[in-house]
Amino acid sequence: MGVLITLLVVCAVAGLVLLALSLRNVQQYEKGVVFRFGRLLPDIRGPGLRVIRPIGDRMRKVSVQTEVLGIPPQGSITADNVTLTVDAVVYFKVIDPVKALVNVRNYRAAVSQIAQTSLRSVIGRADLDTLLSDRNHINAELKKVMDAPTEEPWGLRIERVEIKDIALPESMMRSMSKQAEAERERRARVIAADGEFQASQRLTDAAATMADTPGALQLRLLQTVVDVSAEKNSTLVMPFPVEMLRFFEHQSNQGGDRAAESDGRRERRSDRHAALTAGAVIPEPATPVPALARSVSLPGEPAAGRAEVARERRDNWPTRRDAEGALGG
């Protein structure tokens, strides 16, 4: 009787041990993959309490949650030959537990290596301006590059890739700060010039309105006087029309020209009077040579001959003194 009880107790204990070895608890965010004597079973065990064979079966649990993997800083050279250091973060999840366990040994390490190489490759094809200003395009390109070797062969889905930080050299940072400062100064100058242009247009319109209405200029002058006197200054500044100054300047220039012309006439008269008093012969003004006395070019006549003929005709032409002598004789 005692031996039977002992045997029953041993069988009960063995049954409990086998039951414990047969039961597996799978969480809601996990999938169970069972291998029987090293062979993959086609059924994927879902969440809950699952029973497997205690001998020969082995279950591997795979998390299907989105995992975050940080990429260490990677030194790279951009397309425009700028050396920089970039680090990023990758969000991925397992969509096929069988491929994640069978096709790759350690899918987390594999994703990390793929992310590092893809990051250096994408940065090498982009220039610095695109990398700094268009992060979304770089992130989409990284995701596209990493999806190709991971989704179909390894059963992993890259949900998102984000560049966290871009470390630039000190010299490049100084150059970029100078460029940004110059750009801001250029914008300030353009805005100031635009304001001056608009103000000049408004002043031109105001001047045209005042020119059409003469009383407006006087009202504006009085308004200026009121504005100056409102500050309680001891000195009152009265604007003087510029047109009046120009009128005086024009009159003074005309008076100077008339005085110079009269002085010249008086000097010529005094010289003539002095010559007559001394008995000198006043030369008569040269009589213009008629048009017939000018050299007429004949075909075939040399240039020297034409000059001599013209000179002889001019010398033999009677002057006014000869004509007066002949009339007087």
Salt bridges, closest charged atoms under 4 A:
ASP57 OD1 - ARG36 NE 2.70
GLU67 OE1 - ARG108 NE 2.82
GLU141 OE2 - ARG125 NH2 3.36
ASP147 OD2 - LYS143 NZ 3.02
GLU152 OE2 - LYS99 NZ 3.60
GLU162 OE2 - ARG160 NE 2.65
GLU183 OE2 - ARG186 NH2 2.53
GLU183 OE2 - ARG187 NE 3.33
GLU185 OE2 - ARG189 NH2 2.85
GLU261 OE2 - ARG265 NH2 2.77
ASP263 OD1 - ARG266 NH2 2.10
GLU284 OE1 - ARG320 NH2 2.16
GLU324 OE2 - ARG320 NE 3.86
